[in-house]
Amino acid sequence: MPLTGLAGDVRTLGAGEFGFAVALLLIAGLGATAYGLRHAARARLIQDTPTSRVRSASQGYVELEGHARIMPGPPIVSPLTGQPCVWYRYKVEHREQDERGSSQWVVIREGVSESIFLLRDDTGECVIDPEGAHIYASYRRVWTGNTPAPVMSTAGAIHPAGLTWLATQKRDYRYSETLLLEDEHLYVIGAFRSLQDEAGQSLNEAVSALLAQWKRDPERMQRFDTNGDGRIDAEEWEAALLEARREALRQRVENVAHSSQTHVMTRPRDARPFIISSIPQKILARRYHNKAFAFLGLALAAIGGLGWLINARFFTGA
């Protein structure tokens, strides 16, 4: 009796087509399993790691909670809206049409802040270097407009005409920004180190001394002149300040000496995650759990589909 329906279609597939379908389901199942287990592990890590205080935290992999503070120096602002913050990520997209007339959003500009900032609890401060971190921010906005950059008023604020939300699909530019704001409550887990300050010198004094030294070296300062106009503008100066801060921290690692300490949180050198979040850790753990269940459900579906495919190919109607 001839087979009909999907099972019959599977029996008529060529060897190459059948092998491709098997490989696709196998890769989907294994990949979804890996992602599910990773998200479950992160949820468990967040739930099981005890929260430490800055002053008494041990050296190594540590969880901290506190409030975000900006480092002394030039302010950190979002390039799209000028919103003061301690960290930002932004993206500008343009609606374009392909040859078939279908429209899609194409990224034309994006960026992320690399400036270090502070986490402060009731016992002290810790310098947070966000490079390599998984960052989850509660402040995120998306809107559309007619220009490559949001329209700013003379007062320096976003013009009301630029604040058209995604429900309005007539505009050809879409902007998005994600911010960590000063004074927001932060949850951070990563590699914690306490570094001794050189001869009682503060971090800011060490940064200022480095910048003064670099200013006397035209070749060194030329590295920060990224647009080649012969001068260091505000954005380029912020890059120089960031590098000076990181260099000052590196020098402290090599010159453990006297008085007060500087605490630093960075990305671990091993595979453990570095997470910075303004979303409360209980909610963050729940999100990881939900993603884990979703991926593991997808893995079960893929494995079930693979089993059905093999059964239809080799056993159904045999």
RACOR-V645211 format. One record per backbone hydrogen bond with DSSP energy under -0.5 kcal/mol. NH is the residue of the N-H (numbers start at 1). CO is the residue of the C=O. E is the energy in kcal/mol with one decimal. If there is no record, write none. Layout:
nh:NH co:CO e:E
nh:NH co:CO e:E
//
This chain:
nh:8 co:4 e:-0.8
nh:9 co:5 e:-1.9
nh:10 co:6 e:-2.4
nh:11 co:7 e:-1.9
nh:12 co:8 e:-1.1
nh:13 co:9 e:-0.5
nh:13 co:10 e:-1.1
nh:18 co:14 e:-2.8
nh:19 co:15 e:-2.5
nh:20 co:16 e:-2.2
nh:21 co:17 e:-2.2
nh:22 co:18 e:-2.4
nh:23 co:19 e:-2.5
nh:24 co:20 e:-2.6
nh:25 co:21 e:-2.3
nh:26 co:22 e:-2.5
nh:27 co:23 e:-2.8
nh:28 co:24 e:-2.4
nh:29 co:25 e:-2.6
nh:30 co:26 e:-2.6
nh:31 co:27 e:-2.9
nh:32 co:28 e:-2.5
nh:33 co:29 e:-2.0
nh:34 co:30 e:-2.4
nh:35 co:31 e:-2.5
nh:36 co:32 e:-2.6
nh:37 co:33 e:-2.7
nh:38 co:34 e:-2.2
nh:39 co:35 e:-2.5
nh:40 co:36 e:-2.3
nh:41 co:37 e:-2.3
nh:42 co:38 e:-2.0
nh:43 co:39 e:-2.2
nh:44 co:40 e:-2.2
nh:45 co:41 e:-2.4
nh:46 co:42 e:-2.5
nh:47 co:43 e:-2.0
nh:48 co:44 e:-2.4
nh:49 co:45 e:-2.0
nh:52 co:63 e:-3.2
nh:57 co:53 e:-1.2
nh:57 co:54 e:-0.6
nh:60 co:192 e:-2.2
nh:62 co:60 e:-0.6
nh:62 co:190 e:-2.7
nh:63 co:50 e:-0.6
nh:64 co:188 e:-3.3
nh:65 co:52 e:-0.6
nh:66 co:186 e:-1.9
nh:67 co:120 e:-2.6
nh:68 co:184 e:-2.5
nh:69 co:118 e:-2.6
nh:77 co:75 e:-0.5
nh:78 co:83 e:-1.9
nh:82 co:78 e:-2.4
nh:85 co:76 e:-2.5
nh:86 co:180 e:-3.1
nh:87 co:180 e:-1.2
nh:89 co:178 e:-1.8
nh:90 co:111 e:-2.5
nh:91 co:176 e:-2.1
nh:92 co:109 e:-3.5
nh:93 co:174 e:-2.9
nh:94 co:106 e:-2.8
nh:95 co:172 e:-2.9
nh:96 co:94 e:-0.6
nh:96 co:104 e:-2.9
nh:98 co:102 e:-2.5
nh:101 co:98 e:-1.8
nh:104 co:96 e:-2.4
nh:106 co:94 e:-2.6
nh:108 co:92 e:-2.7
nh:109 co:92 e:-1.6
nh:111 co:90 e:-2.0
nh:113 co:88 e:-3.0
nh:117 co:128 e:-1.9
nh:118 co:69 e:-3.2
nh:119 co:126 e:-2.5
nh:120 co:67 e:-2.5
nh:121 co:124 e:-2.2
nh:124 co:121 e:-0.5
nh:126 co:119 e:-2.4
nh:127 co:263 e:-3.4
nh:128 co:117 e:-3.6
nh:129 co:127 e:-0.6
nh:129 co:265 e:-2.3
nh:130 co:128 e:-0.7
nh:133 co:130 e:-2.3
nh:134 co:274 e:-3.2
nh:135 co:133 e:-0.8
nh:136 co:276 e:-2.5
nh:137 co:135 e:-0.5
nh:139 co:179 e:-0.8
nh:140 co:138 e:-0.8
nh:141 co:177 e:-2.3
nh:143 co:175 e:-2.3
nh:144 co:164 e:-3.1
nh:145 co:173 e:-2.4
nh:153 co:157 e:-3.4
nh:156 co:153 e:-1.9
nh:159 co:151 e:-3.1
nh:162 co:159 e:-2.4
nh:163 co:160 e:-1.4
nh:164 co:144 e:-1.0
nh:164 co:162 e:-1.1
nh:165 co:163 e:-0.6
nh:168 co:165 e:-2.4
nh:169 co:167 e:-0.8
nh:173 co:145 e:-2.1
nh:174 co:93 e:-2.5
nh:175 co:143 e:-3.5
nh:176 co:91 e:-2.1
nh:177 co:141 e:-2.1
nh:178 co:89 e:-2.8
nh:179 co:139 e:-2.3
nh:180 co:87 e:-2.2
nh:181 co:179 e:-0.6
nh:183 co:68 e:-2.9
nh:184 co:181 e:-1.8
nh:186 co:66 e:-3.4
nh:187 co:277 e:-3.1
nh:188 co:64 e:-2.6
nh:189 co:275 e:-2.2
nh:190 co:62 e:-2.1
nh:191 co:266 e:-2.5
nh:192 co:60 e:-3.6
nh:192 co:190 e:-0.6
nh:193 co:264 e:-2.5
nh:195 co:193 e:-0.5
nh:195 co:262 e:-3.7
nh:197 co:260 e:-3.0
nh:200 co:197 e:-0.9
nh:201 co:198 e:-3.2
nh:206 co:202 e:-2.1
nh:207 co:203 e:-2.4
nh:208 co:204 e:-2.6
nh:209 co:205 e:-2.3
nh:210 co:206 e:-2.0
nh:211 co:207 e:-2.6
nh:212 co:208 e:-2.4
nh:213 co:209 e:-2.0
nh:214 co:210 e:-2.5
nh:215 co:211 e:-2.3
nh:216 co:212 e:-0.8
nh:216 co:213 e:-0.6
nh:217 co:214 e:-2.0
nh:218 co:216 e:-0.6
nh:220 co:217 e:-0.6
nh:221 co:217 e:-2.1
nh:222 co:218 e:-1.9
nh:223 co:219 e:-0.7
nh:223 co:220 e:-1.0
nh:224 co:221 e:-1.4
nh:225 co:222 e:-1.0
nh:226 co:224 e:-2.1
nh:228 co:225 e:-1.0
nh:233 co:231 e:-0.8
nh:237 co:233 e:-2.6
nh:238 co:234 e:-1.9
nh:239 co:235 e:-1.5
nh:240 co:236 e:-2.0
nh:241 co:237 e:-2.6
nh:242 co:238 e:-2.4
nh:243 co:239 e:-2.3
nh:244 co:240 e:-2.3
nh:245 co:241 e:-2.3
nh:246 co:242 e:-2.3
nh:247 co:243 e:-2.5
nh:248 co:244 e:-2.4
nh:249 co:245 e:-2.1
nh:250 co:246 e:-2.4
nh:251 co:247 e:-2.3
nh:252 co:248 e:-1.3
nh:253 co:249 e:-1.4
nh:254 co:250 e:-1.4
nh:255 co:251 e:-1.2
nh:258 co:197 e:-0.6
nh:262 co:195 e:-3.9
nh:263 co:125 e:-0.5
nh:264 co:193 e:-3.1
nh:265 co:127 e:-3.1
nh:266 co:191 e:-2.4
nh:275 co:189 e:-2.1
nh:275 co:273 e:-0.6
nh:276 co:134 e:-2.4
nh:277 co:187 e:-2.7
nh:278 co:136 e:-2.5
nh:279 co:136 e:-0.7
nh:284 co:280 e:-2.5
nh:285 co:281 e:-2.8
nh:286 co:282 e:-1.9
nh:287 co:283 e:-2.2
nh:288 co:284 e:-2.1
nh:289 co:285 e:-2.3
nh:290 co:286 e:-2.6
nh:291 co:287 e:-2.4
nh:292 co:288 e:-2.3
nh:293 co:289 e:-2.5
nh:294 co:290 e:-2.2
nh:295 co:291 e:-2.7
nh:296 co:292 e:-2.6
nh:297 co:293 e:-2.3
nh:298 co:294 e:-2.1
nh:299 co:295 e:-2.3
nh:300 co:296 e:-2.2
nh:301 co:297 e:-2.1
nh:302 co:298 e:-2.4
nh:303 co:299 e:-2.5
nh:304 co:300 e:-2.8
nh:305 co:301 e:-2.6
nh:306 co:302 e:-2.2
nh:307 co:303 e:-2.4
nh:308 co:304 e:-2.4
nh:309 co:305 e:-2.3
nh:310 co:306 e:-2.3
nh:311 co:307 e:-2.4
nh:312 co:308 e:-2.8
nh:313 co:309 e:-1.8
nh:314 co:310 e:-2.5
nh:315 co:311 e:-2.2
nh:316 co:311 e:-2.5
nh:318 co:315 e:-1.9
//
